[in-house]
Amino acid sequence: MQTRIVPLRFTRLTQALLGLTIVLSFFTYFFGYWNPPALFWDENYHIASAQKYLNGIFFMEPHPPLGKLLIAAGEKLLHPNEANNQFIDTSYGRDLPTGFSFAGYRFFSALMAWWTAPILFLILLMLLKREWYAFFFSFPYIFDNALIVHNRGAMLEGPLMFFVALTTLAFMLVLKDRDKRHAFIGWSVLFGAAFAACLTTKLIGLIVILFALPVVYALFPDWKKILQFACVSGMSALFVFCFVWYLHFTIASTVNPKLETYTATPAYFEILKNGHTKNILNFPLMLRDNIAFVSHYNNGVPKLNLCKADENGSPAFFWPVGARSINYRWNTPDGQNYQYLYLQANPAGWWFALAGVILAIGLFASHFLFAPKERFHNFFFLLVFLGVYCSYMIAISRISRVMYLYHYFTPLFISFIVLALVWNEIERIGPWKLTETMKQKSAIIFGGIVLVSFLWYSPLTYYGLLSKNQFQLRNIFSLWDLKCVGCEGRQSMYVPGSSQ
């Protein structure tokens, strides 16, 4: 299998389209990210955690520290609020003071979600080797309503998506520069660091470790280089992992008696009481207790129950079609029209991506079963990205606790790449051979469809005003479970209250 990546030159066109990608994603993800000035979804938890960092308060959470450290760092950096201690006595913030600003708490999530777009452009450019193709196949990310509405908040998924994209890019750069010693080592360091950043943001970020397997395959049988990659990336990952947790232990070091005791052992509390959290010898014990809390917390999370009237969760097999949407918040400024902040997919991007995954599976099935004469342009990378996607979906499907649509963001990002690779493989539709001009036009049409779909659903993304009728016009798929305030809900396959 061809595992090499041809070096690319940054022409004026490349620079122009990369710049345009940055500009477009700035306006979709970053511009005005501090609005609406109200808490939604997990911001209640994450801002409360960030304030504990800002005040040095000890706490435990089911998620690793990096995402919440970045939320706190944004507030520390911009400092738009006079006080940052409203929620240090609780794990769930509410009742904001007048004039409370989200500009600091949401800063890094929105910023990193924005800069994920140019990273995706570079990934696609290395795979497709055509600037215009890379540009238009970045549209599903740039103009995705669900990714935008969620990652503009003080959430963990914005940083997670950035680190997933960075790990993916590092994986490809390692292969590209495998014969350049210093570059190879540098990209191996980046791969390990980006992987550890994923893992210390959310545990589901562990999936990107699978990119190490195709690196080993591509380097085989050069065991010296394989060992070099494993040692360099492993040491880099270990350093970042330990550094992030060490920051957490040293910053969150003062016990607040008004908070719950979590599952910290007496030995951990003795360390906190004596102010010994900076002692590196205490690191293993503190890490052990925090990891134990994750298991303790997850054991208390309820299982998915689609028959509950207020259930926001959904099974993994719903996610690729954008189900189920979540109403994060709503408001009616005039009593007739409504503002919504809805976790609603851009159906064009998600459904095209799902089609890409299905076609990729079909291409591999036909290849192994029928041995067609046409050869793959990019067999290796298509197999890698499809494998990562399927591995995530299989693993996440085995989790019994309730999960939500945004848990699909990582495989969604991978599916955008799969879609681009599948499209690049298609040279003929029935009797029609696709010329380069036809493929260019199809890429433009694809980008246009994604853009129009984004604009249609943008009122649900940016808290725009909609009448009940305008809302219902967007409710085209029952599994989304879109519900406008005061409207009679559409019937889905599950009926609340029917579980008895």
FIGUKE-161867 format. One record per residue (C-alpha): residue number from 1; residue in three letters; x, y, z. Coordinates in nm, 3 decimals. Example, Ala and Ser with C-alpha at 12.3 -4.5 7.8 and 13.67 -1.06 7.14 Angstrom:
2
ATOM     i    aa         x         y         z
ATOM     1   Ala     1.230    -0.450     0.780
ATOM     2   Ser     1.367    -0.106     0.714
% end
This chain:
500
ATOM     i    aa         x         y         z
ATOM     1   Met     0.000     0.000     0.000
ATOM     2   Gln     0.120     0.350    -0.080
ATOM     3   Thr     0.184     0.520     0.254
ATOM     4   Arg     0.390     0.816     0.140
ATOM     5   Ile     0.267     1.174     0.114
ATOM     6   Val     0.397     1.389    -0.168
ATOM     7   Pro     0.544     1.719    -0.036
ATOM     8   Leu     0.327     2.016    -0.124
ATOM     9   Arg     0.425     2.367    -0.218
ATOM    10   Phe     0.242     2.663    -0.072
ATOM    11   Thr     0.147     2.849    -0.387
ATOM    12   Arg    -0.035     3.181    -0.389
ATOM    13   Leu    -0.360     2.995    -0.446
ATOM    14   Thr    -0.290     2.771    -0.146
ATOM    15   Gln    -0.219     3.071     0.074
ATOM    16   Ala    -0.528     3.255    -0.053
ATOM    17   Leu    -0.764     2.963     0.011
ATOM    18   Leu    -0.607     2.890     0.349
ATOM    19   Gly    -0.658     3.255     0.438
ATOM    20   Leu    -1.018     3.242     0.317
ATOM    21   Thr    -1.075     2.931     0.529
ATOM    22   Ile    -0.946     3.118     0.834
ATOM    23   Val    -1.167     3.419     0.760
ATOM    24   Leu    -1.485     3.215     0.702
ATOM    25   Ser    -1.436     3.006     1.016
ATOM    26   Phe    -1.364     3.322     1.216
ATOM    27   Phe    -1.711     3.452     1.136
ATOM    28   Thr    -1.888     3.120     1.196
ATOM    29   Tyr    -1.708     3.014     1.516
ATOM    30   Phe    -1.542     3.313     1.682
ATOM    31   Phe    -1.718     3.636     1.595
ATOM    32   Gly    -1.951     3.737     1.880
ATOM    33   Tyr    -1.889     3.411     2.069
ATOM    34   Trp    -1.978     3.579     2.402
ATOM    35   Asn    -2.345     3.590     2.294
ATOM    36   Pro    -2.594     3.498     2.417
ATOM    37   Pro    -2.495     3.624     2.765
ATOM    38   Ala    -2.661     3.331     2.940
ATOM    39   Leu    -2.558     2.987     3.063
ATOM    40   Phe    -2.643     2.684     2.852
ATOM    41   Trp    -2.592     2.310     2.883
ATOM    42   Asp    -2.268     2.214     3.064
ATOM    43   Glu    -2.147     2.571     3.103
ATOM    44   Asn    -2.308     2.559     3.448
ATOM    45   Tyr    -2.058     2.289     3.546
ATOM    46   His    -1.750     2.399     3.353
ATOM    47   Ile    -1.759     2.765     3.458
ATOM    48   Ala    -1.805     2.655     3.819
ATOM    49   Ser    -1.495     2.434     3.780
ATOM    50   Ala    -1.300     2.716     3.616
ATOM    51   Gln    -1.378     2.945     3.907
ATOM    52   Lys    -1.238     2.686     4.146
ATOM    53   Tyr    -0.911     2.695     3.952
ATOM    54   Leu    -0.912     3.075     3.964
ATOM    55   Asn    -0.954     3.060     4.342
ATOM    56   Gly    -0.734     2.757     4.409
ATOM    57   Ile    -1.021     2.540     4.536
ATOM    58   Phe    -0.986     2.161     4.545
ATOM    59   Phe    -1.243     1.965     4.344
ATOM    60   Met    -1.286     1.645     4.144
ATOM    61   Glu    -1.465     1.598     3.814
ATOM    62   Pro    -1.533     1.310     3.573
ATOM    63   His    -1.343     1.485     3.293
ATOM    64   Pro    -0.964     1.534     3.289
ATOM    65   Pro    -0.835     1.886     3.369
ATOM    66   Leu    -0.709     2.042     3.045
ATOM    67   Gly    -1.038     2.166     2.899
ATOM    68   Lys    -1.144     2.328     3.228
ATOM    69   Leu    -0.796     2.474     3.278
ATOM    70   Leu    -0.830     2.643     2.939
ATOM    71   Ile    -1.173     2.781     3.034
ATOM    72   Ala    -1.018     2.928     3.349
ATOM    73   Ala    -0.716     3.056     3.154
ATOM    74   Gly    -0.946     3.249     2.919
ATOM    75   Glu    -1.109     3.428     3.211
ATOM    76   Lys    -0.768     3.493     3.369
ATOM    77   Leu    -0.628     3.629     3.043
ATOM    78   Leu    -0.915     3.860     2.946
ATOM    79   His    -1.050     3.927     3.297
ATOM    80   Pro    -1.382     4.083     3.184
ATOM    81   Asn    -1.554     4.023     3.522
ATOM    82   Glu    -1.468     4.196     3.847
ATOM    83   Ala    -1.548     3.886     4.052
ATOM    84   Asn    -1.482     3.521     3.968
ATOM    85   Asn    -1.596     3.345     4.283
ATOM    86   Gln    -1.975     3.319     4.245
ATOM    87   Phe    -1.970     2.939     4.206
ATOM    88   Ile    -1.685     2.820     4.429
ATOM    89   Asp    -1.933     2.674     4.681
ATOM    90   Thr    -2.117     2.463     4.427
ATOM    91   Ser    -2.056     2.224     4.138
ATOM    92   Tyr    -2.339     2.378     3.934
ATOM    93   Gly    -2.345     2.751     3.864
ATOM    94   Arg    -2.666     2.949     3.826
ATOM    95   Asp    -2.812     3.296     3.899
ATOM    96   Leu    -2.553     3.508     3.720
ATOM    97   Pro    -2.482     3.858     3.851
ATOM    98   Thr    -2.589     4.156     3.639
ATOM    99   Gly    -2.344     4.231     3.361
ATOM   100   Phe    -2.170     3.892     3.379
ATOM   101   Ser    -1.946     3.843     3.072
ATOM   102   Phe    -1.875     3.511     2.900
ATOM   103   Ala    -1.593     3.655     2.688
ATOM   104   Gly    -1.322     3.500     2.905
ATOM   105   Tyr    -1.477     3.165     2.989
ATOM   106   Arg    -1.573     3.089     2.629
ATOM   107   Phe    -1.256     3.232     2.474
ATOM   108   Phe    -1.037     2.926     2.426
ATOM   109   Ser    -1.318     2.693     2.323
ATOM   110   Ala    -1.428     2.929     2.045
ATOM   111   Leu    -1.069     3.016     1.949
ATOM   112   Met    -0.959     2.654     1.916
ATOM   113   Ala    -1.277     2.555     1.732
ATOM   114   Trp    -1.201     2.835     1.486
ATOM   115   Trp    -0.841     2.722     1.424
ATOM   116   Thr    -0.946     2.362     1.373
ATOM   117   Ala    -1.076     2.467     1.030
ATOM   118   Pro    -0.736     2.561     0.878
ATOM   119   Ile    -0.585     2.241     1.022
ATOM   120   Leu    -0.855     2.041     0.843
ATOM   121   Phe    -0.777     2.234     0.524
ATOM   122   Leu    -0.410     2.132     0.551
ATOM   123   Ile    -0.503     1.768     0.616
ATOM   124   Leu    -0.727     1.761     0.309
ATOM   125   Leu    -0.467     1.940     0.099
ATOM   126   Met    -0.210     1.672     0.181
ATOM   127   Leu    -0.460     1.398     0.093
ATOM   128   Leu    -0.630     1.546    -0.214
ATOM   129   Lys    -0.338     1.755    -0.347
ATOM   130   Arg    -0.582     2.013    -0.489
ATOM   131   Glu    -0.635     2.348    -0.315
ATOM   132   Trp    -0.994     2.398    -0.431
ATOM   133   Tyr    -1.092     2.047    -0.328
ATOM   134   Ala    -0.941     2.095     0.018
ATOM   135   Phe    -1.124     2.426     0.050
ATOM   136   Phe    -1.473     2.305    -0.041
ATOM   137   Phe    -1.443     1.982     0.158
ATOM   138   Ser    -1.360     2.193     0.464
ATOM   139   Phe    -1.711     2.341     0.438
ATOM   140   Pro    -1.882     2.062     0.638
ATOM   141   Tyr    -1.674     2.169     0.937
ATOM   142   Ile    -1.671     2.545     0.875
ATOM   143   Phe    -2.049     2.557     0.833
ATOM   144   Asp    -2.172     2.292     1.072
ATOM   145   Asn    -2.447     2.427     1.296
ATOM   146   Ala    -2.407     2.171     1.575
ATOM   147   Leu    -2.031     2.211     1.603
ATOM   148   Ile    -2.061     2.589     1.601
ATOM   149   Val    -2.334     2.626     1.863
ATOM   150   His    -2.166     2.386     2.104
ATOM   151   Asn    -1.806     2.495     2.061
ATOM   152   Arg    -1.883     2.865     2.097
ATOM   153   Gly    -1.976     2.787     2.458
ATOM   154   Ala    -1.748     2.722     2.756
ATOM   155   Met    -1.734     2.353     2.665
ATOM   156   Leu    -1.468     2.083     2.635
ATOM   157   Glu    -1.539     1.982     2.276
ATOM   158   Gly    -1.380     2.294     2.119
ATOM   159   Pro    -1.034     2.212     2.258
ATOM   160   Leu    -1.092     1.840     2.200
ATOM   161   Met    -1.167     1.892     1.830
ATOM   162   Phe    -0.857     2.109     1.793
ATOM   163   Phe    -0.634     1.847     1.953
ATOM   164   Val    -0.794     1.567     1.747
ATOM   165   Ala    -0.724     1.766     1.430
ATOM   166   Leu    -0.369     1.842     1.546
ATOM   167   Thr    -0.302     1.473     1.620
ATOM   168   Thr    -0.434     1.382     1.275
ATOM   169   Leu    -0.211     1.641     1.109
ATOM   170   Ala     0.091     1.526     1.311
ATOM   171   Phe     0.023     1.164     1.205
ATOM   172   Met     0.040     1.267     0.841
ATOM   173   Leu     0.347     1.486     0.888
ATOM   174   Val     0.531     1.199     1.058
ATOM   175   Leu     0.473     0.989     0.746
ATOM   176   Lys     0.558     1.273     0.509
ATOM   177   Asp     0.895     1.345     0.669
ATOM   178   Arg     0.992     0.994     0.776
ATOM   179   Asp     1.322     1.030     0.585
ATOM   180   Lys     1.411     1.367     0.740
ATOM   181   Arg     1.556     1.293     1.083
ATOM   182   His     1.497     1.623     1.261
ATOM   183   Ala     1.153     1.680     1.109
ATOM   184   Phe     1.054     1.322     1.188
ATOM   185   Ile     1.149     1.365     1.553
ATOM   186   Gly     0.973     1.701     1.572
ATOM   187   Trp     0.648     1.566     1.430
ATOM   188   Ser     0.671     1.263     1.659
ATOM   189   Val     0.693     1.500     1.956
ATOM   190   Leu     0.388     1.687     1.827
ATOM   191   Phe     0.197     1.362     1.778
ATOM   192   Gly     0.258     1.252     2.137
ATOM   193   Ala     0.181     1.594     2.283
ATOM   194   Ala    -0.139     1.634     2.081
ATOM   195   Phe    -0.255     1.285     2.175
ATOM   196   Ala    -0.195     1.355     2.545
ATOM   197   Ala    -0.383     1.684     2.509
ATOM   198   Cys    -0.681     1.490     2.368
ATOM   199   Leu    -0.666     1.241     2.653
ATOM   200   Thr    -0.642     1.511     2.922
ATOM   201   Thr    -0.937     1.702     2.774
ATOM   202   Lys    -1.188     1.416     2.747
ATOM   203   Leu    -1.134     1.044     2.789
ATOM   204   Ile    -1.294     0.971     2.454
ATOM   205   Gly    -0.991     1.144     2.303
ATOM   206   Leu    -0.810     0.814     2.359
ATOM   207   Ile    -0.936     0.704     2.015
ATOM   208   Val    -0.664     0.901     1.833
ATOM   209   Ile    -0.399     0.661     1.966
ATOM   210   Leu    -0.510     0.439     1.677
ATOM   211   Phe    -0.317     0.667     1.441
ATOM   212   Ala     0.002     0.522     1.590
ATOM   213   Leu    -0.075     0.181     1.435
ATOM   214   Pro    -0.058     0.293     1.069
ATOM   215   Val     0.262     0.483     1.150
ATOM   216   Val     0.419     0.159     1.270
ATOM   217   Tyr     0.287    -0.021     0.959
ATOM   218   Ala     0.428     0.248     0.726
ATOM   219   Leu     0.770     0.241     0.894
ATOM   220   Phe     0.797    -0.140     0.901
ATOM   221   Pro     1.047    -0.311     0.881
ATOM   222   Asp     1.267    -0.017     0.991
ATOM   223   Trp     1.261    -0.113     1.360
ATOM   224   Lys     1.506     0.160     1.454
ATOM   225   Lys     1.270     0.427     1.324
ATOM   226   Ile     0.967     0.254     1.478
ATOM   227   Leu     1.141     0.249     1.814
ATOM   228   Gln     1.241     0.611     1.770
ATOM   229   Phe     0.881     0.713     1.698
ATOM   230   Ala     0.748     0.510     1.992
ATOM   231   Cys     1.002     0.650     2.238
ATOM   232   Val     0.983     1.013     2.127
ATOM   233   Ser     0.605     1.032     2.096
ATOM   234   Gly     0.560     0.824     2.413
ATOM   235   Met     0.786     1.049     2.621
ATOM   236   Ser     0.617     1.358     2.479
ATOM   237   Ala     0.273     1.220     2.564
ATOM   238   Leu     0.381     1.119     2.915
ATOM   239   Phe     0.528     1.464     2.983
ATOM   240   Val     0.213     1.650     2.870
ATOM   241   Phe    -0.016     1.408     3.056
ATOM   242   Cys     0.175     1.443     3.383
ATOM   243   Phe     0.222     1.819     3.343
ATOM   244   Val    -0.152     1.881     3.297
ATOM   245   Trp    -0.244     1.673     3.600
ATOM   246   Tyr     0.035     1.832     3.805
ATOM   247   Leu    -0.109     2.175     3.723
ATOM   248   His    -0.448     2.056     3.841
ATOM   249   Phe    -0.309     1.925     4.171
ATOM   250   Thr    -0.102     2.233     4.248
ATOM   251   Ile    -0.368     2.489     4.152
ATOM   252   Ala    -0.676     2.319     4.302
ATOM   253   Ser    -0.521     2.271     4.646
ATOM   254   Thr    -0.744     2.443     4.906
ATOM   255   Val    -1.032     2.248     5.059
ATOM   256   Asn    -1.366     2.430     5.065
ATOM   257   Pro    -1.575     2.277     5.348
ATOM   258   Lys    -1.896     2.378     5.168
ATOM   259   Leu    -1.823     2.136     4.884
ATOM   260   Glu    -1.878     1.762     4.883
ATOM   261   Thr    -1.581     1.545     4.981
ATOM   262   Tyr    -1.581     1.352     4.651
ATOM   263   Thr    -1.394     1.019     4.679
ATOM   264   Ala    -1.056     1.148     4.793
ATOM   265   Thr    -0.890     0.921     5.046
ATOM   266   Pro    -0.783     1.041     5.392
ATOM   267   Ala    -0.424     1.035     5.267
ATOM   268   Tyr    -0.516     1.278     4.986
ATOM   269   Phe    -0.689     1.512     5.233
ATOM   270   Glu    -0.382     1.498     5.454
ATOM   271   Ile    -0.174     1.613     5.157
ATOM   272   Leu    -0.419     1.898     5.095
ATOM   273   Lys    -0.428     1.996     5.461
ATOM   274   Asn    -0.049     2.014     5.485
ATOM   275   Gly    -0.009     2.199     5.153
ATOM   276   His     0.201     1.923     4.997
ATOM   277   Thr     0.030     1.903     4.655
ATOM   278   Lys     0.344     2.034     4.484
ATOM   279   Asn     0.549     1.743     4.613
ATOM   280   Ile     0.604     1.520     4.310
ATOM   281   Leu     0.619     1.213     4.538
ATOM   282   Asn     0.248     1.263     4.611
ATOM   283   Phe     0.158     1.269     4.241
ATOM   284   Pro     0.073     0.896     4.203
ATOM   285   Leu    -0.165     0.896     4.500
ATOM   286   Met    -0.349     1.209     4.387
ATOM   287   Leu    -0.377     1.079     4.031
ATOM   288   Arg    -0.509     0.745     4.157
ATOM   289   Asp    -0.783     0.913     4.363
ATOM   290   Asn    -0.890     1.135     4.072
ATOM   291   Ile    -0.910     0.839     3.835
ATOM   292   Ala    -1.113     0.650     4.094
ATOM   293   Phe    -1.359     0.938     4.103
ATOM   294   Val    -1.423     0.901     3.728
ATOM   295   Ser    -1.543     0.544     3.778
ATOM   296   His    -1.745     0.647     4.085
ATOM   297   Tyr    -1.914     0.927     3.890
ATOM   298   Asn    -1.993     0.719     3.582
ATOM   299   Asn    -2.152     0.449     3.798
ATOM   300   Gly    -2.406     0.709     3.909
ATOM   301   Val    -2.494     0.834     3.559
ATOM   302   Pro    -2.833     0.698     3.446
ATOM   303   Lys    -2.872     0.478     3.142
ATOM   304   Leu    -3.034     0.601     2.823
ATOM   305   Asn    -3.414     0.593     2.838
ATOM   306   Leu    -3.578     0.721     2.521
ATOM   307   Cys    -3.918     0.676     2.678
ATOM   308   Lys    -3.854     0.959     2.923
ATOM   309   Ala    -4.031     1.277     2.815
ATOM   310   Asp    -3.729     1.495     2.900
ATOM   311   Glu    -3.455     1.262     2.775
ATOM   312   Asn    -3.190     1.452     2.574
ATOM   313   Gly    -2.964     1.152     2.519
ATOM   314   Ser    -2.957     0.929     2.214
ATOM   315   Pro    -2.809     0.596     2.101
ATOM   316   Ala    -2.493     0.601     1.891
ATOM   317   Phe    -2.670     0.465     1.581
ATOM   318   Phe    -2.884     0.783     1.579
ATOM   319   Trp    -2.590     1.021     1.564
ATOM   320   Pro    -2.476     0.995     1.199
ATOM   321   Val    -2.812     1.138     1.085
ATOM   322   Gly    -2.800     1.416     1.344
ATOM   323   Ala    -3.036     1.267     1.601
ATOM   324   Arg    -3.128     1.365     1.861
ATOM   325   Ser    -3.109     1.743     1.867
ATOM   326   Ile    -3.097     1.922     2.203
ATOM   327   Asn    -3.269     2.250     2.290
ATOM   328   Tyr    -2.997     2.424     2.494
ATOM   329   Arg    -3.207     2.729     2.577
ATOM   330   Trp    -3.489     2.945     2.442
ATOM   331   Asn    -3.633     3.291     2.496
ATOM   332   Thr    -3.930     3.489     2.367
ATOM   333   Pro    -3.856     3.863     2.364
ATOM   334   Asp    -4.193     3.962     2.218
ATOM   335   Gly    -4.419     3.676     2.334
ATOM   336   Gln    -4.482     3.559     1.976
ATOM   337   Asn    -4.145     3.475     1.820
ATOM   338   Tyr    -3.877     3.266     1.985
ATOM   339   Gln    -3.499     3.260     2.008
ATOM   340   Tyr    -3.339     2.917     2.020
ATOM   341   Leu    -2.995     2.783     2.094
ATOM   342   Tyr    -3.029     2.434     1.950
ATOM   343   Leu    -2.774     2.157     1.905
ATOM   344   Gln    -2.892     2.096     1.550
ATOM   345   Ala    -2.682     1.933     1.279
ATOM   346   Asn    -2.633     2.078     0.934
ATOM   347   Pro    -2.806     1.789     0.754
ATOM   348   Ala    -2.617     1.845     0.429
ATOM   349   Gly    -2.276     1.802     0.588
ATOM   350   Trp    -2.374     1.516     0.818
ATOM   351   Trp    -2.571     1.319     0.558
ATOM   352   Phe    -2.306     1.361     0.288
ATOM   353   Ala    -2.046     1.243     0.542
ATOM   354   Leu    -2.258     0.940     0.631
ATOM   355   Ala    -2.293     0.863     0.260
ATOM   356   Gly    -1.915     0.886     0.234
ATOM   357   Val    -1.869     0.631     0.512
ATOM   358   Ile    -2.122     0.394     0.353
ATOM   359   Leu    -1.958     0.430     0.012
ATOM   360   Ala    -1.614     0.370     0.163
ATOM   361   Ile    -1.735     0.046     0.319
ATOM   362   Gly    -1.886    -0.049    -0.018
ATOM   363   Leu    -1.561     0.029    -0.201
ATOM   364   Phe    -1.359    -0.191     0.030
ATOM   365   Ala    -1.618    -0.469     0.015
ATOM   366   Ser    -1.611    -0.466    -0.366
ATOM   367   His    -1.233    -0.450    -0.366
ATOM   368   Phe    -1.190    -0.759    -0.149
ATOM   369   Leu    -1.482    -0.956    -0.290
ATOM   370   Phe    -1.461    -0.881    -0.660
ATOM   371   Ala    -1.106    -0.748    -0.716
ATOM   372   Pro    -1.204    -0.467    -0.958
ATOM   373   Lys    -0.956    -0.350    -1.220
ATOM   374   Glu    -0.958     0.010    -1.098
ATOM   375   Arg    -0.703     0.075    -0.827
ATOM   376   Phe    -0.750     0.301    -0.526
ATOM   377   His    -0.584     0.641    -0.538
ATOM   378   Asn    -0.543     0.644    -0.162
ATOM   379   Phe    -0.615     0.295    -0.029
ATOM   380   Phe    -0.399     0.332     0.283
ATOM   381   Phe    -0.539     0.660     0.417
ATOM   382   Leu    -0.899     0.575     0.332
ATOM   383   Leu    -0.859     0.250     0.524
ATOM   384   Val    -0.698     0.432     0.819
ATOM   385   Phe    -0.965     0.700     0.857
ATOM   386   Leu    -1.252     0.459     0.800
ATOM   387   Gly    -1.097     0.225     1.057
ATOM   388   Val    -1.071     0.502     1.318
ATOM   389   Tyr    -1.431     0.605     1.252
ATOM   390   Cys    -1.567     0.251     1.284
ATOM   391   Ser    -1.354     0.176     1.589
ATOM   392   Tyr    -1.490     0.481     1.771
ATOM   393   Met    -1.851     0.397     1.687
ATOM   394   Ile    -1.812     0.034     1.797
ATOM   395   Ala    -1.642     0.133     2.124
ATOM   396   Ile    -1.887     0.412     2.211
ATOM   397   Ser    -2.185     0.185     2.138
ATOM   398   Arg    -2.075    -0.044     2.420
ATOM   399   Ile    -2.108     0.230     2.684
ATOM   400   Ser    -2.428     0.181     2.881
ATOM   401   Arg    -2.459     0.528     3.039
ATOM   402   Val    -2.655     0.798     2.860
ATOM   403   Met    -2.462     0.969     2.581
ATOM   404   Tyr    -2.542     1.276     2.373
ATOM   405   Leu    -2.519     1.393     2.014
ATOM   406   Tyr    -2.197     1.590     2.075
ATOM   407   His    -2.019     1.266     2.161
ATOM   408   Tyr    -2.028     1.212     1.784
ATOM   409   Phe    -1.813     1.518     1.710
ATOM   410   Thr    -1.484     1.328     1.691
ATOM   411   Pro    -1.601     1.060     1.443
ATOM   412   Leu    -1.793     1.332     1.258
ATOM   413   Phe    -1.465     1.515     1.199
ATOM   414   Ile    -1.307     1.191     1.075
ATOM   415   Ser    -1.609     1.124     0.851
ATOM   416   Phe    -1.553     1.459     0.676
ATOM   417   Ile    -1.209     1.331     0.576
ATOM   418   Val    -1.352     0.995     0.469
ATOM   419   Leu    -1.605     1.176     0.251
ATOM   420   Ala    -1.333     1.376     0.076
ATOM   421   Leu    -1.125     1.063     0.016
ATOM   422   Val    -1.421     0.867    -0.122
ATOM   423   Trp    -1.513     1.153    -0.353
ATOM   424   Asn    -1.153     1.157    -0.475
ATOM   425   Glu    -1.174     0.785    -0.554
ATOM   426   Ile    -1.485     0.812    -0.772
ATOM   427   Glu    -1.392     0.841    -1.140
ATOM   428   Arg    -1.704     0.702    -1.299
ATOM   429   Ile    -2.076     0.705    -1.228
ATOM   430   Gly    -2.238     0.431    -1.437
ATOM   431   Pro    -2.143     0.493    -1.800
ATOM   432   Trp    -2.021     0.850    -1.733
ATOM   433   Lys    -1.653     0.912    -1.673
ATOM   434   Leu    -1.590     1.211    -1.446
ATOM   435   Thr    -1.345     1.457    -1.594
ATOM   436   Glu    -1.139     1.697    -1.384
ATOM   437   Thr    -1.374     1.980    -1.480
ATOM   438   Met    -1.678     1.781    -1.371
ATOM   439   Lys    -1.515     1.700    -1.038
ATOM   440   Gln    -1.435     2.066    -0.983
ATOM   441   Lys    -1.794     2.162    -1.051
ATOM   442   Ser    -1.923     1.888    -0.822
ATOM   443   Ala    -1.699     2.014    -0.540
ATOM   444   Ile    -1.836     2.367    -0.586
ATOM   445   Ile    -2.195     2.239    -0.588
ATOM   446   Phe    -2.125     2.034    -0.275
ATOM   447   Gly    -1.987     2.338    -0.096
ATOM   448   Gly    -2.285     2.545    -0.204
ATOM   449   Ile    -2.535     2.290    -0.071
ATOM   450   Val    -2.357     2.279     0.267
ATOM   451   Leu    -2.352     2.659     0.286
ATOM   452   Val    -2.722     2.699     0.200
ATOM   453   Ser    -2.818     2.434     0.455
ATOM   454   Phe    -2.609     2.612     0.720
ATOM   455   Leu    -2.781     2.944     0.650
ATOM   456   Trp    -3.123     2.781     0.673
ATOM   457   Tyr    -3.053     2.642     1.020
ATOM   458   Ser    -2.841     2.936     1.142
ATOM   459   Pro    -3.126     3.096     1.347
ATOM   460   Leu    -3.107     2.789     1.574
ATOM   461   Thr    -2.730     2.840     1.600
ATOM   462   Tyr    -2.706     3.212     1.669
ATOM   463   Tyr    -3.015     3.267     1.883
ATOM   464   Gly    -3.212     3.417     1.597
ATOM   465   Leu    -3.585     3.492     1.607
ATOM   466   Leu    -3.823     3.235     1.459
ATOM   467   Ser    -4.199     3.209     1.453
ATOM   468   Lys    -4.359     2.871     1.524
ATOM   469   Asn    -4.424     2.824     1.154
ATOM   470   Gln    -4.065     2.911     1.061
ATOM   471   Phe    -3.939     2.663     1.320
ATOM   472   Gln    -4.162     2.384     1.189
ATOM   473   Leu    -4.037     2.440     0.834
ATOM   474   Arg    -3.695     2.333     0.960
ATOM   475   Asn    -3.834     2.026     1.133
ATOM   476   Ile    -3.794     1.792     0.836
ATOM   477   Phe    -3.678     1.472     1.008
ATOM   478   Ser    -3.867     1.315     1.298
ATOM   479   Leu    -3.563     1.147     1.458
ATOM   480   Trp    -3.411     1.489     1.524
ATOM   481   Asp    -3.694     1.542     1.774
ATOM   482   Leu    -3.696     1.918     1.713
ATOM   483   Lys    -3.957     2.080     1.936
ATOM   484   Cys    -4.058     2.443     1.925
ATOM   485   Val    -4.206     2.603     2.234
ATOM   486   Gly    -4.584     2.578     2.231
ATOM   487   Cys    -4.591     2.353     1.925
ATOM   488   Glu    -4.736     2.007     1.905
ATOM   489   Gly    -4.437     1.774     1.874
ATOM   490   Arg    -4.394     1.548     1.574
ATOM   491   Gln    -4.426     1.177     1.636
ATOM   492   Ser    -4.099     0.985     1.659
ATOM   493   Met    -4.035     0.610     1.687
ATOM   494   Tyr    -4.031     0.638     2.067
ATOM   495   Val    -4.330     0.749     2.271
ATOM   496   Pro    -4.257     0.900     2.616
ATOM   497   Gly    -4.422     0.706     2.893
ATOM   498   Ser    -4.452     0.384     2.690
ATOM   499   Ser    -4.179     0.191     2.870
ATOM   500   Gln    -4.414     0.014     3.113
% end
